[in-house]
């Protein structure tokens, strides 16, 4: 799939998201908390409490896609976080 970046908006859900949620649970958050249409061509980013796990979901013409990113520490105590 190719994403036309000129038409895509990226939304970051504020606060903490339970990373046990899968596509169905995250689309409910998009509809009820963000008041958006999950079937749009937008990307939605969710983070856990320590911002080490992130999920992105988007609608891809015939189904949802979900990416999961888990950040690992190379050396304990040397990781810097950016406040969102």
C-alpha positions as CSV (number, residue, x, y, z in Angstrom):
1,X,0.0,0.0,0.0
2,X,1.2,3.5,-0.8
3,X,0.1,6.4,1.5
4,X,-0.6,9.7,-0.1
5,X,1.0,11.8,2.6
6,X,-0.5,15.1,1.3
7,X,-4.0,13.8,2.2
8,X,-3.2,12.1,5.5
9,X,-3.6,13.7,8.9
10,X,-1.9,12.2,12.0
11,X,-3.7,12.3,15.3
12,X,-2.1,11.5,18.6
13,X,-4.6,10.5,21.3
14,X,-3.7,12.4,24.5
15,X,-3.1,10.5,27.7
16,X,-2.5,6.9,28.4
17,X,-4.0,4.1,26.3
18,X,-4.3,0.5,27.5
19,X,-2.0,-1.4,25.0
20,X,-4.0,-4.6,25.5
21,X,-6.6,-3.0,23.2
22,X,-6.6,-4.2,19.7
23,X,-8.1,-2.8,16.5
24,X,-11.8,-3.0,17.7
25,X,-11.1,-1.3,21.0
26,X,-8.9,1.4,19.5
27,X,-11.5,2.3,16.8
28,X,-14.1,2.7,19.6
29,X,-11.7,5.3,21.2
30,X,-11.3,7.1,17.9
31,X,-15.1,7.3,17.5
32,X,-16.1,8.1,21.1
33,X,-13.2,10.1,22.6
34,X,-11.8,11.8,19.5
35,X,-15.1,12.1,17.6
36,X,-13.5,11.0,14.4
37,X,-14.3,8.5,11.7
38,X,-11.9,5.5,11.9
39,X,-12.6,4.7,8.3
40,X,-10.9,7.9,7.1
41,X,-7.4,7.9,5.6
42,X,-5.9,9.3,8.8
43,X,-3.3,7.7,11.1
44,X,-4.1,7.4,14.8
45,X,-1.3,7.1,17.4
46,X,-1.7,5.6,20.9
47,X,0.9,5.4,23.6
48,X,1.2,3.5,26.9
49,X,2.0,5.2,30.3
50,X,5.8,5.2,29.9
51,X,5.7,5.9,26.2
52,X,7.7,2.7,25.4
53,X,4.9,1.1,23.3
54,X,3.0,2.8,20.6
55,X,0.3,1.6,18.2
56,X,-0.8,3.3,15.0
57,X,-3.9,2.2,13.2
58,X,-5.4,3.3,9.9
59,X,-8.0,2.2,7.4
60,X,-6.5,0.7,4.2
61,X,-9.4,0.5,1.7
62,X,-10.6,-3.0,2.7
63,X,-9.4,-3.4,6.4
64,X,-7.6,-1.9,9.3
65,X,-3.8,-2.0,9.6
66,X,-2.0,-1.7,13.0
67,X,1.6,-1.1,13.6
68,X,3.2,-1.7,17.0
69,X,6.5,-0.1,18.1
70,X,8.2,-1.2,21.3
71,X,11.2,0.9,22.3
72,X,14.0,-0.9,24.0
73,X,16.8,0.6,26.2
74,X,20.3,-0.1,25.0
75,X,21.8,0.9,28.4
76,X,19.6,1.4,31.4
77,X,19.1,5.0,32.5
78,X,20.3,6.5,29.2
79,X,17.0,6.8,27.4
80,X,15.5,10.2,26.9
81,X,11.8,10.8,26.3
82,X,10.1,13.7,24.5
83,X,7.1,15.1,26.3
84,X,4.0,15.1,24.1
